[in-house]
Amino acid sequence: MGRIRSSANRWRFINPSYYLKRPKRLALLFIVFVFGTFFFWDRQTLVRDHQEEISKLHEEVIRLQNLLEELKNSRGVSGEKMNFSRSGGDVMKKKDFADDPIDAQRREKVKDAMLHAWSSYEKYAWGHDELQPQTKKGVDSFGGLGATLIDSLDTLYIMGLDEQFQRAREWVASSLDFNKNYDASVFETTIRVVGGLLSAYDLSGDKLFLDKAKDIADRLLPAWNTPSGIPYNIINLSHGNPHNLGWTGGNSILADSASEQLEFIALSQRTGDSKYQQKVENVILELNRTFPDDGLLPIHINPERGTTSYSTITFGAMGDSFYEYLLKAWIQGNKTAAVGHYRKMWETSMKGLLSLVRRTTPSSFAYIGEKIGSSLNDKMDELACFAPGMLALGSSGYGPDESQKFLSLAEELAWTCYNFYQSTPTKLAGENYFFNDDGQDMTVGTSWNILRPETVESLFYLWRLTGNKTYQEWGWNIFQAFEKNSRIESGYVGLKDVNTGVQDDMMQSFFLAETLKYLYLLFSPSSIIPLDEWVFNTEAHPIKIVSRNDPAVSSGSSVGQTTSYRRPRTRREGRFGNK
């Protein structure tokens, strides 16, 4: 009985009436409750702050891990040529903070060249596709899409030319209209306009550029509506009628039909609409279905049947960017299993490239020949001078021995391309070269120079990946040759003949998009547009790398969905050289 009474006494403390009769105890209970609440809230706040600190530390660890991986990859390509100290701290200081005074001066000279080219375009050809500097007027080479303006957006942004970028942005917002009764090149419009707008979006975060990129891409899409999925190369922007050029015999051109992956995959990632990616990846699946053992495709493809036609095999005009995009689509997808088939196809094609490499007498210049049937033509386009950069960029994906083999070949080919420039009186390269066994090494074929970027592009990659400043010196020599022979009061012009120096009357849009951008980056720290975060399209427009986690694709399988795109926070890269 005592136990029952004792239990009842204990339970009285949870009875509200007990406290109503004892106000002091009620007040004490209230005070205990308030202090307990504050204590609990304070502990929760501490836990939340602690979790936020842990999250920030985790992000910093990931950033440092990625940086370390980049450095490992750079050393893995050619460790003995790196100019950096073995100390991680020294590498960081050298990479992110130290700026060679000579590089800074040269970078400012290139920036001045960009300002001269841009201000001339702005003054004489605003809104037109390209400037004719001699006659000081604009010409619509691409149907009046403002090609030079759009091609220049990311160059202006990277160089920190804010006022010029803003004026260009206002033109895009108010005057850029794609509803034109014009037969546009699907390839040129994709790499210049879609690529230029996407790059401007990735750099600035301004959705205007993404909306415009979607608009023009939607107008191009009907070109892929063929039985094989291989697109026609020409389409009317207003009516959507696709066709091929008559001189191809109804065939599509390899580079023009299979070099839209970077832009259209990026557009699907950023809009969440998979239709763009599906169109361009179906092209690769179709080509992979009958991909040859040497990975080399003729430049003509039947869009109805998807079969290749008897025609030239080349890493120059009409073939070049197909091989470039096999590698870069793998890089764009962050080298995941979902894009492994691109890398596999590219490595197969590189075996084929090795079969086209020859060397001259007496200087043993390496070059990439062209093939028609079983016959090898000892001719190499300056356009093929993108290949040294491509080989250097892809070499790190091999094991050590293969990596060194392809990097060495890249360096040999770059030396040849640099000598395309050094072999002429103007020190500017011709459009193509022939190679002989008569002791002359090389002779200019087509002798014009239209301000092309390919050799400078390769020098940029080789400098980034090896740290060898020789490539900067070569690039500087090429820049000085442009300044001496091509700069006039109203812009830059090409040469009709690199032997005589006679000038033409055209400032190509890619001079601002590619040549000057690669020269600027050649003299900038590697932390500006780092190669582990960005991939350049074939018009030198940097596109942000986004990992792909969709299922691995093989021949005959459907294309998976990309991961959702989060536009990364970016900093104004041009600020580095403009403090």
C-alpha positions as CSV (number, residue, x, y, z in Angstrom):
1,M,0.0,0.0,0.0
2,G,2.9,2.3,0.7
3,R,4.3,1.7,-2.8
4,I,0.9,2.8,-4.3
5,R,0.8,6.0,-2.3
6,S,4.5,6.7,-3.2
7,S,3.8,6.3,-6.9
8,A,0.8,8.6,-6.7
9,N,3.0,11.2,-5.1
10,R,5.4,11.1,-7.9
11,W,2.7,11.5,-10.6
12,R,1.4,14.6,-9.0
13,F,4.2,16.7,-10.5
14,I,2.8,16.3,-14.0
15,N,-0.7,17.3,-12.9
16,P,-1.3,21.0,-14.0
17,S,-3.5,21.7,-10.9
18,Y,-0.5,21.0,-8.7
19,Y,1.3,24.1,-10.2
20,L,-1.8,26.3,-10.3
21,K,-2.0,26.0,-6.5
22,R,1.8,26.8,-6.2
23,P,2.6,29.9,-8.3
24,K,6.3,30.0,-7.3
25,R,6.8,26.5,-8.6
26,L,4.9,27.4,-11.8
27,A,7.3,30.4,-12.3
28,L,10.3,28.2,-11.7
29,L,9.0,25.6,-14.2
30,F,8.5,28.4,-16.8
31,I,12.1,29.7,-16.3
32,V,13.5,26.2,-16.7
33,F,11.5,25.8,-19.9
34,V,12.7,29.1,-21.3
35,F,16.4,28.3,-20.5
36,G,16.0,24.8,-21.9
37,T,14.5,26.2,-25.1
38,F,17.4,28.7,-25.6
39,F,19.9,26.0,-24.9
40,F,18.4,23.6,-27.4
41,W,18.1,26.4,-30.1
42,D,21.7,27.4,-29.5
43,R,22.9,23.8,-29.9
44,Q,21.0,23.5,-33.1
45,T,22.5,26.7,-34.4
46,L,26.0,25.5,-33.6
47,V,25.3,22.2,-35.3
48,R,24.0,23.9,-38.4
49,D,27.0,26.3,-38.5
50,H,29.3,23.3,-38.0
51,Q,27.6,21.5,-40.9
52,E,28.0,24.6,-43.1
53,E,31.7,24.8,-42.3
54,I,32.1,21.1,-43.0
55,S,30.4,21.6,-46.4
56,K,32.7,24.5,-47.3
57,L,35.7,22.5,-46.3
58,H,34.5,19.6,-48.4
59,E,34.1,21.9,-51.4
60,E,37.6,23.2,-50.9
61,V,39.0,19.7,-50.6
62,I,37.3,18.8,-53.9
63,R,38.7,21.9,-55.6
64,L,42.2,21.1,-54.4
65,Q,41.8,17.5,-55.5
66,N,40.7,18.6,-59.0
67,L,43.7,21.0,-59.1
68,L,46.1,18.3,-58.0
69,E,44.6,16.0,-60.7
70,E,45.2,18.7,-63.3
71,L,48.8,19.1,-62.2
72,K,49.3,15.3,-62.2
73,N,47.9,15.1,-65.7
74,S,50.1,18.0,-66.9
75,R,53.2,16.3,-65.5
76,G,52.1,12.9,-66.8
77,V,52.2,14.3,-70.3
78,S,55.7,15.6,-70.2
79,G,57.0,16.0,-66.7
80,E,60.6,16.7,-67.7
81,K,59.5,19.8,-69.7
82,M,57.5,21.5,-67.0
83,N,59.0,24.7,-65.7
84,F,57.3,24.3,-62.3
85,S,58.9,23.4,-59.1
86,R,58.1,20.0,-57.5
87,S,56.7,21.8,-54.5
88,G,52.9,22.0,-54.6
89,G,52.9,25.5,-53.1
90,D,55.4,26.7,-55.7
91,V,53.2,25.3,-58.5
92,M,50.2,27.1,-57.1
93,K,52.2,30.4,-56.9
94,K,53.6,29.9,-60.4
95,K,50.3,28.9,-61.9
96,D,47.9,31.3,-60.3
97,F,49.8,34.3,-59.1
98,A,53.2,34.7,-60.9
99,D,52.9,36.6,-64.2
100,D,56.0,36.8,-66.4
101,P,56.5,40.5,-67.2
102,I,57.3,39.6,-70.8
103,D,54.1,37.6,-71.1
104,A,52.1,40.5,-69.6
105,Q,53.5,42.9,-72.2
106,R,52.8,40.5,-75.1
107,R,49.3,39.9,-73.8
108,E,48.7,43.6,-73.8
109,K,49.9,43.8,-77.4
110,V,47.5,41.1,-78.4
111,K,44.7,42.9,-76.6
112,D,45.6,46.1,-78.4
113,A,45.3,44.1,-81.7
114,M,41.9,42.9,-80.7
115,L,40.8,46.5,-79.8
116,H,42.0,47.7,-83.2
117,A,40.2,44.9,-85.1
118,W,37.0,45.3,-83.0
119,S,36.9,49.1,-83.2
120,S,37.4,48.9,-87.0
121,Y,34.5,46.5,-87.3
122,E,32.4,48.6,-85.0
123,K,33.1,51.7,-87.0
124,Y,32.8,50.4,-90.6
125,A,30.8,47.2,-90.5
126,W,28.6,47.1,-87.3
127,G,26.0,44.4,-87.4
128,H,27.4,42.9,-90.6
129,D,29.0,39.5,-90.8
130,E,32.5,40.7,-91.7
131,L,34.6,43.8,-92.4
132,Q,36.3,44.6,-95.7
133,P,39.0,46.9,-94.3
134,Q,40.4,48.2,-97.5
135,T,37.1,49.5,-98.8
136,K,35.8,50.2,-95.2
137,K,32.5,48.5,-95.5
138,G,30.6,45.5,-94.1
139,V,29.7,42.4,-96.0
140,D,27.2,39.7,-95.1
141,S,29.1,36.5,-95.8
142,F,26.7,34.5,-93.6
143,G,23.3,36.0,-94.4
144,G,23.6,39.0,-92.0
145,L,23.8,37.1,-88.7
146,G,26.5,39.4,-87.3
147,A,29.1,36.7,-87.5
148,T,32.1,38.8,-86.4
149,L,30.1,40.3,-83.5
150,I,28.9,37.0,-82.2
151,D,32.3,35.3,-82.8
152,S,33.9,38.1,-80.7
153,L,31.7,38.0,-77.7
154,D,33.8,35.6,-75.6
155,T,37.1,37.1,-76.7
156,L,35.9,40.5,-75.5
157,Y,34.7,38.9,-72.2
158,I,38.0,37.0,-71.6
159,M,40.0,40.1,-72.3
160,G,37.9,42.1,-69.9
161,L,36.7,44.6,-72.5
162,D,33.5,45.4,-70.7
163,E,32.2,48.3,-72.7
164,Q,32.7,46.6,-76.0
165,F,31.0,43.4,-74.7
166,Q,28.0,45.4,-73.4
167,R,27.5,47.2,-76.8
168,A,27.7,43.8,-78.5
169,R,25.2,42.4,-76.1
170,E,22.8,45.2,-76.7
171,W,22.9,44.6,-80.5
172,V,22.2,40.9,-79.9
173,A,19.2,41.9,-77.8
174,S,17.8,44.4,-80.1
175,S,18.9,43.6,-83.7
176,L,19.8,39.9,-84.0
177,D,17.1,38.3,-86.1
178,F,17.4,34.7,-87.5
179,N,14.2,34.8,-89.5
180,K,16.0,35.3,-92.8
181,N,15.3,33.9,-96.3
182,Y,18.9,32.7,-96.5
183,D,20.5,29.3,-97.2
184,A,22.9,29.0,-94.3
185,S,25.7,26.5,-93.8
186,V,24.6,24.3,-90.9
187,F,28.3,23.8,-89.9
188,E,29.4,27.4,-90.1
189,T,26.3,28.6,-88.3
190,T,26.7,26.1,-85.6
191,I,30.3,26.7,-84.8
192,R,30.2,30.5,-85.1
193,V,26.7,31.5,-84.0
194,V,25.4,28.6,-81.7
195,G,28.9,28.2,-80.3
196,G,29.6,31.9,-79.8
197,L,26.2,32.4,-78.0
198,L,26.7,29.4,-75.8
199,S,30.2,30.5,-74.8
200,A,28.9,34.0,-74.0
201,Y,26.2,32.4,-71.8
202,D,28.6,30.1,-70.0
203,L,31.0,33.0,-69.3
204,S,28.5,35.7,-68.4
205,G,25.4,33.8,-67.2
206,D,23.2,36.1,-69.3
207,K,20.2,34.0,-70.4
208,L,19.7,36.2,-73.5
209,F,22.5,34.4,-75.2
210,L,21.1,31.0,-74.3
211,D,17.6,32.0,-75.7
212,K,19.2,33.2,-78.9
213,A,21.3,30.0,-79.3
214,K,18.1,27.9,-78.9
215,D,16.3,30.0,-81.5
216,I,19.0,29.5,-84.2
217,A,19.5,25.8,-83.3
218,D,15.8,25.1,-83.7
219,R,16.0,26.6,-87.2
220,L,18.9,24.2,-88.1
221,L,17.4,21.0,-86.7
222,P,15.4,20.0,-89.9
223,A,18.7,19.4,-91.6
224,W,19.0,16.2,-89.6
225,N,15.7,14.8,-90.9
226,T,17.2,12.3,-93.3
227,P,16.8,8.5,-93.4
228,S,20.3,7.9,-92.0
229,G,20.4,10.8,-89.6
230,I,23.4,12.3,-91.4
231,P,22.4,15.9,-91.9
232,Y,22.2,18.0,-95.1
233,N,24.8,20.8,-95.0
234,I,22.6,23.7,-96.1
235,I,19.3,24.9,-94.8
236,N,17.0,27.9,-95.3
237,L,16.7,29.7,-92.0
238,S,13.2,31.0,-92.7
239,H,11.6,28.1,-94.5
240,G,13.6,25.2,-93.1
241,N,14.3,23.6,-96.5
242,P,17.6,21.5,-96.3
243,H,19.8,20.4,-99.2
244,N,23.4,19.8,-100.2
245,L,25.6,21.7,-102.5
246,G,25.5,20.7,-106.1
247,W,29.2,20.2,-106.5
248,T,29.2,17.4,-103.9
249,G,26.9,15.2,-106.1
250,G,24.2,15.2,-103.4
251,N,26.6,14.0,-100.7
252,S,27.1,15.6,-97.3
253,I,30.6,16.7,-96.2
254,L,32.2,14.8,-93.3
255,A,33.4,17.8,-91.2
256,D,30.2,19.7,-91.9
257,S,27.9,16.8,-90.9
258,A,29.8,15.4,-87.9
259,S,31.1,18.5,-86.1
260,E,28.1,19.8,-84.2
261,Q,28.3,17.6,-81.1
262,L,29.9,20.1,-78.7
263,E,27.4,22.8,-79.4
264,F,24.2,20.7,-79.5
265,I,25.1,18.5,-76.5
266,A,25.8,21.7,-74.5
267,L,22.5,23.2,-75.6
268,S,20.6,20.1,-74.4
269,Q,22.5,20.3,-71.1
270,R,21.6,23.9,-70.6
271,T,18.0,23.8,-71.7
272,G,17.1,20.3,-70.5
273,D,15.7,19.4,-73.9
274,S,17.4,16.3,-75.2
275,K,16.4,16.7,-78.9
276,Y,19.6,18.6,-79.8
277,Q,21.9,16.0,-78.3
278,Q,19.9,13.1,-79.9
279,K,20.3,14.5,-83.4
280,V,24.1,14.9,-83.2
281,E,24.8,11.8,-81.3
282,N,22.8,9.7,-83.8
283,V,25.3,10.8,-86.4
284,I,28.1,9.3,-84.5
285,L,26.2,6.1,-83.9
286,E,25.5,5.8,-87.6
287,L,29.2,6.4,-88.5
288,N,30.3,4.0,-85.7
289,R,28.1,1.3,-87.1
290,T,30.5,0.8,-90.1
291,F,33.6,2.5,-88.7
292,P,36.7,1.3,-90.6
293,D,39.6,-0.4,-88.8
294,D,41.9,2.6,-89.5
295,G,39.2,5.1,-88.4
296,L,39.7,7.2,-91.5
297,L,36.6,8.4,-93.4
298,P,36.3,9.9,-96.8
299,I,35.0,13.4,-96.9
300,H,31.8,12.6,-98.7
301,I,28.9,10.8,-97.1
302,N,25.5,9.9,-98.6
303,P,22.8,11.3,-96.2
304,E,20.2,8.9,-97.5
305,R,22.1,5.7,-96.8
306,G,24.8,6.8,-94.4
307,T,27.5,5.3,-96.6
308,T,30.8,7.0,-97.5
309,S,31.6,7.8,-101.1
310,Y,35.0,7.4,-103.0
311,S,36.7,10.7,-102.1
312,T,39.7,12.2,-100.3
313,I,40.7,11.2,-96.8
314,T,42.3,14.2,-95.1
315,F,42.9,16.0,-91.8
316,G,42.6,19.2,-93.7
317,A,39.7,20.9,-95.3
318,M,36.3,19.1,-95.1
319,G,37.7,16.3,-92.8
320,D,39.5,18.1,-90.0
321,S,36.9,18.8,-87.2
322,F,35.3,15.4,-87.3
323,Y,38.4,13.9,-85.7
324,E,38.7,16.9,-83.4
325,Y,35.2,16.5,-82.1
326,L,35.6,12.8,-81.4
327,L,38.2,13.8,-78.8
328,K,36.5,16.9,-77.5
329,A,33.1,15.3,-77.0
330,W,34.9,12.8,-74.7
331,I,36.5,15.7,-72.9
332,Q,33.2,17.7,-72.8
333,G,31.5,14.7,-71.0
334,N,34.3,14.8,-68.4
335,K,35.7,11.5,-69.8
336,T,33.0,9.3,-68.2
337,A,31.8,6.0,-69.5
338,A,28.8,7.6,-71.2
339,V,31.2,9.2,-73.7
340,G,33.8,6.4,-73.9
341,H,32.8,5.5,-77.4
342,Y,34.0,8.9,-78.6
343,R,37.4,8.2,-77.2
344,K,37.5,4.7,-78.7
345,M,36.7,6.0,-82.1
346,W,39.3,8.8,-81.8
347,E,42.0,6.4,-80.8
348,T,41.1,4.2,-83.8
349,S,41.4,7.3,-86.1
350,M,44.8,8.2,-84.6
351,K,46.1,4.8,-85.7
352,G,45.0,5.8,-89.1
353,L,46.6,9.2,-88.8
354,L,50.0,7.5,-88.1
355,S,49.7,5.7,-91.4
356,L,49.5,9.1,-93.2
357,V,52.6,10.6,-91.5
358,R,55.7,11.0,-93.7
359,R,58.9,13.0,-93.3
360,T,60.8,15.2,-95.7
361,T,64.3,15.2,-97.0
362,P,66.7,16.7,-95.9
363,S,65.2,18.3,-92.8
364,S,62.9,15.4,-91.8
365,F,59.8,17.6,-91.3
366,A,56.9,15.4,-90.3
367,Y,53.6,16.0,-92.2
368,I,50.2,14.4,-92.6
369,G,49.5,13.4,-96.2
370,E,46.1,13.0,-97.9
371,K,44.8,9.8,-99.3
372,I,42.6,8.9,-102.2
373,G,42.0,5.2,-102.5
374,S,45.4,3.6,-102.0
375,S,47.4,6.6,-103.2
376,L,49.0,9.0,-100.8
377,N,49.2,12.7,-101.8
378,D,52.2,14.6,-100.3
379,K,50.1,17.6,-99.5
380,M,49.1,19.2,-96.1
381,D,46.7,22.0,-95.5
382,E,47.5,24.7,-92.9
383,L,44.0,23.7,-91.6
384,A,45.6,20.4,-90.6
385,C,47.8,22.3,-88.2
386,F,45.1,21.9,-85.6
387,A,46.3,18.3,-85.3
388,P,49.4,18.9,-83.2
389,G,47.2,20.5,-80.5
390,M,44.6,17.7,-80.8
391,L,47.3,15.0,-80.4
392,A,48.8,16.8,-77.4
393,L,45.4,17.2,-75.8
394,G,44.5,13.6,-76.3
395,S,47.9,12.1,-75.4
396,S,47.2,12.1,-71.6
397,G,44.4,9.5,-72.1
398,Y,47.0,6.9,-73.2
399,G,49.4,4.9,-71.1
400,P,52.9,6.3,-70.6
401,D,54.5,4.9,-73.7
402,E,51.7,5.7,-76.1
403,S,51.3,9.1,-74.4
404,Q,54.9,10.1,-75.1
405,K,54.7,8.8,-78.7
406,F,51.7,11.0,-79.6
407,L,53.1,14.0,-77.7
408,S,56.4,13.7,-79.6
409,L,54.5,13.5,-82.9
410,A,52.5,16.5,-81.9
411,E,55.8,18.4,-81.3
412,E,57.2,17.3,-84.6
413,L,54.1,18.4,-86.5
414,A,54.0,21.7,-84.7
415,W,57.6,22.4,-85.8
416,T,56.5,21.7,-89.4
417,C,53.6,24.0,-89.1
418,Y,55.7,26.8,-87.6
419,N,58.0,26.4,-90.6
420,F,55.1,26.9,-92.9
421,Y,55.4,30.5,-91.6
422,Q,59.1,30.7,-91.5
423,S,59.6,29.4,-95.0
424,T,58.1,32.5,-96.7
425,P,59.4,36.1,-97.2
426,T,56.4,37.5,-95.1
427,K,56.8,34.8,-92.4
428,L,53.1,34.0,-92.9
429,A,51.9,30.6,-94.0
430,G,50.3,29.7,-97.2
431,E,47.0,27.8,-97.4
432,N,48.7,24.5,-98.2
433,Y,52.1,22.9,-98.8
434,F,53.5,20.2,-101.0
435,F,56.4,18.0,-99.9
436,N,59.1,16.7,-102.3
437,D,62.0,14.3,-102.4
438,D,64.2,16.7,-104.3
439,G,65.8,18.2,-101.2
440,Q,63.5,21.2,-101.0
441,D,61.5,19.9,-98.0
442,M,58.3,21.9,-98.7
443,T,56.9,24.4,-101.2
444,V,53.9,26.6,-101.0
445,G,50.9,25.4,-102.9
446,T,48.0,27.8,-102.6
447,S,49.8,31.0,-101.5
448,W,47.2,33.1,-99.8
449,N,46.9,33.6,-96.0
450,I,43.5,34.5,-94.6
451,L,44.5,35.1,-91.0
452,R,44.0,31.4,-90.0
453,P,44.4,30.3,-86.4
454,E,45.3,26.6,-86.5
455,T,49.1,26.8,-85.9
456,V,48.6,29.3,-83.1
457,E,45.9,27.0,-81.6
458,S,48.4,24.1,-81.5
459,L,51.1,26.2,-80.0
460,F,48.6,27.2,-77.2
461,Y,47.9,23.6,-76.4
462,L,51.5,22.5,-76.4
463,W,52.5,25.4,-74.2
464,R,49.7,24.6,-71.7
465,L,50.5,20.9,-71.6
466,T,54.3,21.0,-71.6
467,G,55.2,24.3,-70.1
468,N,57.8,24.8,-72.9
469,K,58.1,28.5,-73.5
470,T,59.5,27.8,-77.0
471,Y,55.9,27.6,-78.2
472,Q,55.3,31.1,-76.8
473,E,58.3,32.4,-78.8
474,W,57.0,30.9,-82.0
475,G,53.5,32.3,-81.4
476,W,55.0,35.8,-80.8
477,N,56.9,35.6,-84.0
478,I,53.7,34.7,-85.9
479,F,51.9,37.6,-84.2
480,Q,54.6,40.0,-85.2
481,A,54.3,38.8,-88.8
482,F,50.5,39.5,-88.7
483,E,51.2,43.0,-87.3
484,K,53.8,43.7,-90.0
485,N,51.9,42.4,-93.0
486,S,48.2,42.4,-92.2
487,R,47.5,45.4,-89.9
488,I,46.3,48.5,-91.7
489,E,44.6,51.7,-90.5
490,S,41.1,50.2,-90.7
491,G,41.6,46.6,-89.4
492,Y,43.4,43.5,-90.4
493,V,43.6,41.9,-93.9
494,G,44.8,38.7,-95.3
495,L,47.4,38.3,-98.0
496,K,46.7,37.2,-101.6
497,D,50.3,35.9,-101.8
498,V,52.6,35.2,-98.8
499,N,55.6,35.5,-101.1
500,T,54.9,39.0,-102.3
501,G,52.8,40.4,-99.4
502,V,50.0,41.6,-101.7
503,Q,47.0,42.2,-99.4
504,D,43.4,41.2,-99.8
505,D,40.3,43.0,-98.5
506,M,38.7,40.8,-95.8
507,M,39.0,40.5,-92.0
508,Q,37.7,37.0,-91.4
509,S,35.5,36.7,-88.2
510,F,37.7,33.8,-87.0
511,F,40.7,36.2,-86.7
512,L,38.9,37.8,-83.7
513,A,37.3,34.5,-82.5
514,E,40.3,32.3,-82.8
515,T,43.6,33.7,-83.8
516,L,43.7,36.6,-81.4
517,K,42.1,34.7,-78.6
518,Y,44.6,31.8,-78.8
519,L,47.4,34.3,-78.9
520,Y,46.1,36.1,-75.8
521,L,45.7,32.8,-73.9
522,L,49.2,31.8,-75.1
523,F,50.6,34.6,-73.0
524,S,48.1,34.3,-70.1
525,P,48.4,32.1,-67.0
526,S,47.0,28.6,-67.4
527,S,44.4,29.4,-64.7
528,I,42.6,31.5,-67.3
529,I,40.1,29.2,-69.1
530,P,41.7,26.1,-67.6
531,L,41.6,23.0,-69.8
532,D,40.1,20.8,-67.1
533,E,37.1,23.0,-66.8
534,W,36.5,24.2,-70.4
535,V,36.7,22.7,-73.9
536,F,37.1,24.8,-77.0
537,N,34.9,24.2,-80.0
538,T,36.4,24.3,-83.5
539,E,35.8,28.1,-83.6
540,A,37.7,28.5,-80.3
541,H,34.6,29.2,-78.3
542,P,35.1,27.8,-74.7
543,I,32.3,25.6,-73.4
544,K,32.0,24.6,-69.8
545,I,32.7,20.9,-69.2
546,V,29.8,19.0,-67.6
547,S,30.0,15.4,-66.5
548,R,27.8,12.9,-68.3
549,N,26.3,10.1,-66.2
550,D,23.8,8.7,-68.8
551,P,24.4,5.0,-69.7
552,A,27.3,4.3,-71.9
553,V,26.4,4.4,-75.6
554,S,27.3,1.7,-78.1
555,S,26.5,1.2,-81.7
556,G,22.8,0.7,-82.2
557,S,21.8,1.8,-78.7
558,S,19.7,4.8,-77.8
559,V,21.2,8.0,-76.6
560,G,20.8,8.5,-72.8
561,Q,19.9,11.7,-71.0
562,T,22.5,14.1,-69.8
563,T,22.8,15.2,-66.3
564,S,21.1,18.5,-65.3
565,Y,23.2,21.6,-66.0
566,R,24.1,24.0,-63.3
567,R,25.8,27.1,-64.8
568,P,29.0,27.5,-62.8
569,R,29.9,30.7,-61.1
570,T,32.7,32.4,-63.1
571,R,35.1,35.2,-62.6
572,R,36.0,37.8,-65.2
573,E,39.1,36.1,-66.5
574,G,40.4,39.2,-68.3
575,R,40.8,40.9,-65.0
576,F,44.1,39.1,-64.5
577,G,45.9,41.2,-67.0
578,N,44.0,44.4,-66.4
579,K,44.5,45.4,-62.8
